[in-house]
């Protein structure tokens, strides 16, 4: 019975939690890509 309750709670709260994390993950990915592009273009350490 407890496993079913946890599964229902996870499915109910999962989308709300993930929707908050997606912009952060996209922003971090964009920063890594930009840093790699600067390193490739100019050499050195890039942006960070």
MDTraj code that builds the backbone (N, CA, C; nanometers):
import mdtraj as md
import numpy as np

residues = "UNK UNK UNK UNK UNK UNK UNK UNK UNK UNK UNK UNK UNK UNK UNK UNK UNK UNK UNK UNK UNK UNK UNK UNK UNK UNK UNK UNK UNK UNK UNK UNK UNK UNK UNK UNK UNK UNK UNK UNK UNK UNK UNK UNK UNK UNK UNK UNK".split()
xyz = np.array([
    [0.0823, -0.1206, 0.0000],
    [0.0000, 0.0000, 0.0000],
    [0.0866, 0.1269, 0.0000],
    [0.1953, 0.1274, 0.0767],
    [0.2808, 0.2458, 0.0829],
    [0.3482, 0.2727, -0.0511],
    [0.3876, 0.1673, -0.1217],
    [0.4540, 0.1851, -0.2509],
    [0.3594, 0.2542, -0.3489],
    [0.2330, 0.2159, -0.3479],
    [0.1347, 0.2763, -0.4382],
    [0.1172, 0.4255, -0.4061],
    [0.1139, 0.4588, -0.2784],
    [0.1000, 0.5995, -0.2379],
    [0.2202, 0.6806, -0.2843],
    [0.3419, 0.6262, -0.2656],
    [0.4624, 0.6966, -0.3095],
    [0.4639, 0.7147, -0.4599],
    [0.4184, 0.6135, -0.5332],
    [0.4140, 0.6224, -0.6788],
    [0.3171, 0.7317, -0.7234],
    [0.2022, 0.7381, -0.6601],
    [0.1038, 0.8424, -0.6936],
    [0.1602, 0.9803, -0.6632],
    [0.2259, 0.9954, -0.5491],
    [0.2852, 1.1251, -0.5135],
    [0.3966, 1.1635, -0.6109],
    [0.4783, 1.0672, -0.6497],
    [0.5876, 1.0947, -0.7430],
    [0.5330, 1.1376, -0.8790],
    [0.4300, 1.0685, -0.9261],
    [0.3719, 1.1035, -1.0561],
    [0.2994, 1.2376, -1.0511],
    [0.2426, 1.2726, -0.9363],
    [0.1705, 1.3988, -0.9240],
    [0.2652, 1.5184, -0.9133],
    [0.3767, 1.5009, -0.8428],
    [0.4678, 1.6137, -0.8212],
    [0.5819, 1.6188, -0.9221],
    [0.6063, 1.5105, -0.9926],
    [0.7168, 1.5038, -1.0877],
    [0.7157, 1.6136, -1.1922],
    [0.6051, 1.6319, -1.2647],
    [0.6043, 1.7362, -1.3688],
    [0.6287, 1.8770, -1.3144],
    [0.5765, 1.9070, -1.1973],
    [0.5974, 2.0397, -1.1392],
    [0.7447, 2.0619, -1.1054],
    [0.8074, 1.9602, -1.0508],
    [0.9491, 1.9715, -1.0155],
    [1.0342, 1.9819, -1.1412],
    [1.0052, 1.8974, -1.2396],
    [1.0840, 1.8985, -1.3625],
    [1.0654, 2.0274, -1.4411],
    [0.9466, 2.0849, -1.4387],
    [0.9250, 2.2084, -1.5136],
    [1.0076, 2.3226, -1.4558],
    [1.0385, 2.3176, -1.3291],
    [1.1243, 2.4188, -1.2690],
    [1.2713, 2.3967, -1.3004],
    [1.3103, 2.2730, -1.3237],
    [1.4507, 2.2402, -1.3488],
    [1.4908, 2.2531, -1.4953],
    [1.3953, 2.2419, -1.5846],
    [1.4276, 2.2424, -1.7270],
    [1.4947, 2.3726, -1.7709],
    [1.4447, 2.4901, -1.7343],
    [1.5144, 2.6132, -1.7761],
    [1.6572, 2.6225, -1.7219],
    [1.6782, 2.5735, -1.6021],
    [1.8127, 2.5752, -1.5439],
    [1.9051, 2.4828, -1.6234],
    [1.8553, 2.3645, -1.6575],
    [1.9362, 2.2693, -1.7334],
    [1.9678, 2.3234, -1.8727],
    [1.8701, 2.3880, -1.9361],
    [1.8926, 2.4450, -2.0694],
    [1.9948, 2.5579, -2.0613],
    [1.9831, 2.6430, -1.9597],
    [2.0774, 2.7534, -1.9422],
    [2.2186, 2.7024, -1.9160],
    [2.2305, 2.5989, -1.8352],
    [2.3631, 2.5422, -1.8069],
    [2.4218, 2.4804, -1.9332],
    [2.3388, 2.4133, -2.0102],
    [2.3855, 2.3538, -2.1351],
    [2.4331, 2.4594, -2.2328],
    [2.3586, 2.5700, -2.2414],
    [2.3971, 2.6786, -2.3309],
    [2.5300, 2.7411, -2.2872],
    [2.5499, 2.7534, -2.1565],
    [2.6754, 2.8102, -2.1061],
    [2.7938, 2.7197, -2.1395],
    [2.7749, 2.5895, -2.1268],
    [2.8830, 2.4953, -2.1586],
    [2.9157, 2.5013, -2.3074],
    [2.8123, 2.5078, -2.3911],
    [2.8339, 2.5152, -2.5359],
    [2.9049, 2.6445, -2.5736],
    [2.8630, 2.7563, -2.5133],
    [2.9268, 2.8852, -2.5418],
    [3.0730, 2.8834, -2.4973],
    [3.0991, 2.8247, -2.3809],
    [3.2366, 2.8164, -2.3311],
    [3.3229, 2.7336, -2.4257],
    [3.2706, 2.6218, -2.4715],
    [3.3451, 2.5357, -2.5635],
    [3.3718, 2.6080, -2.6956],
    [3.2733, 2.6840, -2.7431],
    [3.2905, 2.7567, -2.8684],
    [3.3992, 2.8636, -2.8562],
    [3.4021, 2.9342, -2.7440],
    [3.5045, 3.0367, -2.7215],
    [3.6427, 2.9723, -2.7127],
    [3.6517, 2.8580, -2.6447],
    [3.7798, 2.7871, -2.6343],
    [3.8281, 2.7451, -2.7726],
    [3.7400, 2.6940, -2.8543],
    [3.7754, 2.6486, -2.9884],
    [3.8192, 2.7666, -3.0748],
    [3.7492, 2.8787, -3.0599],
    [3.7714, 2.9950, -3.1457],
    [3.8969, 3.0736, -3.1046],
    [3.9120, 3.0987, -2.9758],
    [4.0185, 3.1873, -2.9295],
    [4.1299, 3.1153, -2.8542],
    [4.1066, 2.9907, -2.8185],
    [4.2045, 2.9199, -2.7354],
    [4.1959, 2.9646, -2.5916],
    [4.2805, 2.9155, -2.5087],
    [4.2803, 2.9560, -2.3686],
    [4.1749, 2.8827, -2.2888],
    [4.1265, 2.9522, -2.1854],
    [4.0326, 2.8902, -2.0902],
    [3.8866, 2.9131, -2.1271],
    [3.8539, 2.9884, -2.2259],
    [3.7142, 3.0148, -2.2593],
    [3.6537, 3.1182, -2.1675],
    [3.5270, 3.1037, -2.1405],
    [3.4557, 3.2019, -2.0585],
    [3.4778, 3.1803, -1.9103],
    [3.4935, 3.0551, -1.8703],
    [3.4988, 3.0246, -1.7267],
    [3.6337, 2.9712, -1.6888],
])
top = md.Topology()
chain = top.add_chain()
for i, resn in enumerate(residues, 1):
    res = top.add_residue(resn, chain, resSeq=i)
    for name in ("N", "CA", "C"):
        top.add_atom(name, md.element.get_by_symbol(name[0]), res)
traj = md.Trajectory(xyz[None], top)
